[in-house]
Amino acid sequence: MTGKKLFFFLFIPLFLIIVVFSFYRYQEVNRPYRNYQIVEKTEKIGRPFSHQEVAYIFQTPEVRSRDDYDLYVIPLVIENRSGQTVSFPIESFILLADHFQTQVDLEQFHSEPINREAGQGIPPDGKKEFRLTFTIDKEEPSRDRVELYFLRYDDGKMYKHKLDLSGPH
């Protein structure tokens, strides 16, 4: 058998084994996300929206300018309509300014007196007010578009509640 034929008979089966294994592995890794969906909803300031028996109402945001950064303070009212205590989902809030992303500034968040009970959650059939606080460095590029996202994962779907903060309120 010549070198070309030997190479051909060894290379083709090996190539097919690698392709089949790669396809199988891809299917196994992605199986849990087969029905994954992202549902984006645009919310309005002052209008309530619900997710799993919990209502959220964003109030008019306030921008406080500091020397090195801007502080975005967004009042939020959460009303728990379920029969059990609901935790405060602080990790679910993300602020996007153009291509810059920031999460709640925990130091600033905890310094607001109204937020002191955030760790205790919202009691059944209760209502609490909070102030979400985000910092954005002034050195970042222009902030023509500032949006707050509230992300929730439920039943294989990612719910993105978007609140536009860049326009008039």
Sine and cosine of phi, psi and omega as CSV:
sin_phi,cos_phi,sin_psi,cos_psi,sin_omega,cos_omega
0.00,0.00,0.70,-0.72,-0.02,-1.00
-0.98,0.21,0.24,-0.97,-0.03,-1.00
-0.89,0.45,-0.59,0.81,-0.01,-1.00
-0.93,0.38,-0.69,0.73,-0.01,-1.00
-0.92,0.39,-0.66,0.75,0.02,-1.00
-0.88,0.47,-0.70,0.71,0.04,-1.00
-0.88,0.48,-0.68,0.73,-0.02,-1.00
-0.89,0.45,-0.69,0.72,-0.04,-1.00
-0.96,0.28,-0.40,0.92,0.07,-1.00
-1.00,0.04,-0.62,0.79,-0.07,-1.00
-0.95,0.32,-0.72,0.69,-0.05,-1.00
-0.87,0.49,-0.77,0.63,0.03,-1.00
-0.89,0.45,-0.63,0.77,0.03,-1.00
-0.90,0.44,-0.67,0.74,0.04,-1.00
-0.88,0.47,-0.69,0.73,0.02,-1.00
-0.91,0.42,-0.64,0.77,0.04,-1.00
-0.89,0.46,-0.69,0.73,0.01,-1.00
-0.90,0.43,-0.68,0.73,0.01,-1.00
-0.90,0.43,-0.71,0.70,0.00,-1.00
-0.91,0.42,-0.69,0.72,0.03,-1.00
-0.89,0.46,-0.67,0.74,0.01,-1.00
-0.90,0.44,-0.67,0.74,0.03,-1.00
-0.89,0.45,-0.70,0.72,0.02,-1.00
-0.88,0.47,-0.71,0.71,-0.01,-1.00
-0.90,0.43,-0.66,0.75,0.05,-1.00
-0.86,0.51,-0.70,0.71,0.00,-1.00
-0.90,0.44,-0.66,0.75,-0.02,-1.00
-0.93,0.37,-0.67,0.74,-0.01,-1.00
-0.92,0.40,-0.63,0.78,-0.08,-1.00
-1.00,-0.05,-0.01,1.00,-0.01,-1.00
-0.82,0.57,-0.70,0.71,-0.01,-1.00
-0.90,0.44,-0.35,0.93,-0.06,-1.00
-0.96,-0.26,0.30,0.95,-0.06,-1.00
-0.86,0.51,-0.65,0.76,-0.03,-1.00
-0.97,-0.25,0.32,0.95,-0.04,-1.00
-0.90,0.44,0.73,-0.69,0.03,-1.00
-0.71,-0.71,0.47,-0.88,0.12,-0.99
-0.89,-0.45,0.84,-0.54,0.00,-1.00
-0.92,-0.38,0.91,-0.42,0.00,-1.00
-0.97,-0.25,0.77,-0.64,-0.01,-1.00
-0.81,-0.58,0.71,-0.71,0.04,-1.00
-1.00,-0.07,0.80,-0.60,-0.03,-1.00
-0.95,-0.31,0.34,-0.94,-0.01,-1.00
-0.91,-0.42,0.53,-0.85,0.05,-1.00
-0.91,0.42,0.76,-0.65,0.02,-1.00
1.00,0.03,-0.20,0.98,0.02,-1.00
-0.98,-0.19,0.78,-0.63,0.00,-1.00
-0.97,0.26,0.50,-0.87,0.18,-0.98
-0.68,-0.74,0.46,-0.89,-0.10,-1.00
-0.89,-0.45,0.48,-0.88,0.15,-0.99
-0.54,-0.84,0.90,-0.44,0.00,-1.00
0.77,0.63,0.85,0.53,0.08,-1.00
0.89,0.46,0.36,0.93,0.07,-1.00
-0.82,-0.57,0.81,-0.59,0.00,-1.00
-0.98,-0.17,0.66,-0.75,0.00,-1.00
-0.85,-0.52,0.71,-0.70,0.05,-1.00
-0.74,-0.67,0.91,-0.42,0.07,-1.00
-1.00,0.02,0.73,-0.69,0.03,-1.00
-0.99,-0.15,0.06,-1.00,-0.03,-1.00
-0.87,0.49,0.83,-0.55,-0.02,-1.00
-0.96,0.28,0.35,-0.93,0.01,-1.00
-0.80,-0.60,0.69,-0.72,0.04,-1.00
-0.94,-0.35,0.88,-0.47,0.04,-1.00
-0.96,-0.29,0.86,-0.51,-0.04,-1.00
-1.00,0.03,0.76,-0.65,0.08,-1.00
-0.90,-0.43,0.02,-1.00,-0.02,-1.00
-0.89,0.46,-0.76,0.65,-0.11,-0.99
-0.98,-0.18,-0.28,0.96,-0.11,-0.99
-0.49,-0.87,0.25,-0.97,0.14,-0.99
-0.96,-0.27,0.64,-0.77,-0.01,-1.00
-0.95,-0.31,0.89,-0.46,0.07,-1.00
-0.99,-0.11,0.88,-0.47,0.02,-1.00
-0.92,-0.40,0.88,-0.48,-0.08,-1.00
-0.87,-0.49,0.95,-0.32,0.06,-1.00
-0.92,0.40,0.65,-0.76,-0.05,-1.00
-0.66,-0.75,0.73,-0.68,0.09,-1.00
-0.92,-0.39,0.79,-0.61,0.03,-1.00
-0.89,-0.46,0.80,-0.59,0.01,-1.00
-0.90,-0.44,0.88,-0.47,-0.03,-1.00
-1.00,-0.02,0.93,-0.37,-0.01,-1.00
-0.98,-0.17,0.10,1.00,-0.01,-1.00
-1.00,-0.04,0.11,-0.99,-0.02,-1.00
-1.00,-0.03,0.20,0.98,-0.02,-1.00
-0.68,-0.73,0.35,-0.94,0.01,-1.00
-0.92,0.38,0.69,-0.72,-0.01,-1.00
-0.91,-0.42,0.73,-0.68,0.01,-1.00
-0.96,0.27,0.41,-0.91,0.04,-1.00
-0.99,0.16,0.87,-0.49,-0.12,-0.99
-1.00,0.09,0.88,0.48,-0.11,-0.99
-0.86,0.50,-0.54,0.84,-0.03,-1.00
-0.97,0.25,-0.11,0.99,-0.06,-1.00
-1.00,-0.04,-0.02,1.00,-0.03,-1.00
-0.97,-0.26,0.79,-0.61,-0.02,-1.00
-0.73,-0.69,0.71,-0.70,0.05,-1.00
-0.96,-0.28,0.79,-0.61,0.04,-1.00
-0.92,-0.40,0.78,-0.62,0.09,-1.00
-0.82,-0.57,0.97,-0.25,-0.14,-0.99
0.81,0.59,-0.93,-0.38,-0.02,-1.00
-0.97,-0.25,0.23,0.97,-0.04,-1.00
-0.97,-0.26,0.71,-0.70,-0.04,-1.00
-0.83,-0.56,0.66,-0.75,0.06,-1.00
-0.62,-0.79,0.46,-0.89,0.07,-1.00
-0.96,-0.28,0.05,-1.00,-0.03,-1.00
-0.83,0.56,0.76,-0.65,0.05,-1.00
-0.98,0.22,0.97,-0.22,-0.13,-0.99
-0.88,0.48,-0.61,0.79,0.00,-1.00
-0.89,0.45,-0.74,0.67,0.02,-1.00
-0.92,0.39,-0.62,0.79,-0.01,-1.00
-0.88,0.48,-0.73,0.69,-0.04,-1.00
-0.97,0.25,-0.30,0.95,0.03,-1.00
-0.98,0.20,-0.27,0.96,0.07,-1.00
-0.97,0.24,0.84,-0.55,-0.04,-1.00
-0.85,0.53,-0.53,0.85,-0.05,-1.00
-0.92,0.38,-0.36,0.93,-0.07,-1.00
-1.00,-0.04,0.07,1.00,-0.11,-0.99
-0.87,0.49,-0.49,0.87,-0.05,-1.00
-0.99,-0.14,0.27,0.96,-0.04,-1.00
-0.88,0.47,-0.58,0.81,-0.02,-1.00
-0.93,0.37,-0.36,0.93,-0.01,-1.00
-0.99,0.13,-0.21,0.98,0.00,-1.00
0.99,0.15,-0.14,-0.99,-0.01,-1.00
-0.94,-0.34,0.85,-0.53,-0.07,-1.00
-0.93,0.37,0.29,-0.96,0.03,-1.00
-0.83,0.56,0.70,-0.72,-0.01,-1.00
0.80,0.60,0.54,0.84,-0.01,-1.00
-0.93,-0.37,0.16,-0.99,-0.03,-1.00
-0.65,-0.76,0.72,-0.69,0.02,-1.00
-0.68,-0.73,0.48,-0.88,0.06,-1.00
-0.95,-0.32,0.60,-0.80,0.03,-1.00
-0.67,-0.74,0.22,-0.97,0.11,-0.99
-0.78,-0.63,0.95,-0.30,0.07,-1.00
-0.96,0.28,0.71,-0.71,-0.06,-1.00
-0.78,-0.62,0.82,-0.57,0.01,-1.00
-0.81,-0.58,0.60,-0.80,0.10,-1.00
-0.91,-0.42,0.65,-0.76,0.07,-1.00
-0.76,-0.65,0.82,-0.57,0.00,-1.00
-0.88,0.48,0.59,-0.81,0.02,-1.00
-0.96,0.28,-0.30,0.95,-0.01,-1.00
-0.97,0.23,-0.20,0.98,0.01,-1.00
-0.92,0.39,0.39,-0.92,0.01,-1.00
-0.90,0.44,0.06,-1.00,-0.09,-1.00
-0.76,0.65,0.50,-0.87,-0.01,-1.00
-0.89,-0.45,0.86,0.51,0.01,-1.00
-0.91,0.40,-0.51,0.86,-0.05,-1.00
-0.83,-0.56,0.92,-0.40,0.05,-1.00
-0.85,-0.53,0.85,-0.53,-0.05,-1.00
-0.73,-0.68,0.63,-0.78,0.09,-1.00
-0.98,-0.22,0.75,-0.67,0.06,-1.00
-0.90,-0.43,0.71,-0.70,0.11,-0.99
-0.91,-0.40,0.92,-0.40,-0.11,-0.99
-0.97,-0.26,0.75,-0.66,0.06,-1.00
-0.67,-0.74,0.69,-0.73,0.02,-1.00
-0.94,-0.33,0.79,-0.61,-0.06,-1.00
-0.41,-0.91,0.77,-0.64,0.07,-1.00
0.79,0.62,0.70,0.71,0.05,-1.00
0.97,0.24,0.16,0.99,0.01,-1.00
-0.84,-0.54,0.62,-0.79,0.12,-0.99
-0.98,-0.18,0.87,-0.50,0.04,-1.00
-0.99,-0.16,0.84,-0.54,0.03,-1.00
-0.92,-0.39,0.96,-0.29,0.06,-1.00
-1.00,-0.07,0.90,-0.44,-0.10,-0.99
-0.96,-0.27,0.71,-0.70,0.04,-1.00
-0.81,-0.58,0.89,-0.46,-0.02,-1.00
-0.99,0.15,0.85,-0.52,-0.02,-1.00
-0.96,-0.28,-0.03,1.00,-0.11,-0.99
-1.00,0.08,-0.36,0.93,-0.03,-1.00
-1.00,-0.05,-0.05,-1.00,0.05,-1.00
-0.93,0.37,0.52,-0.86,-0.06,-1.00
-0.90,-0.44,0.00,0.00,0.00,0.00
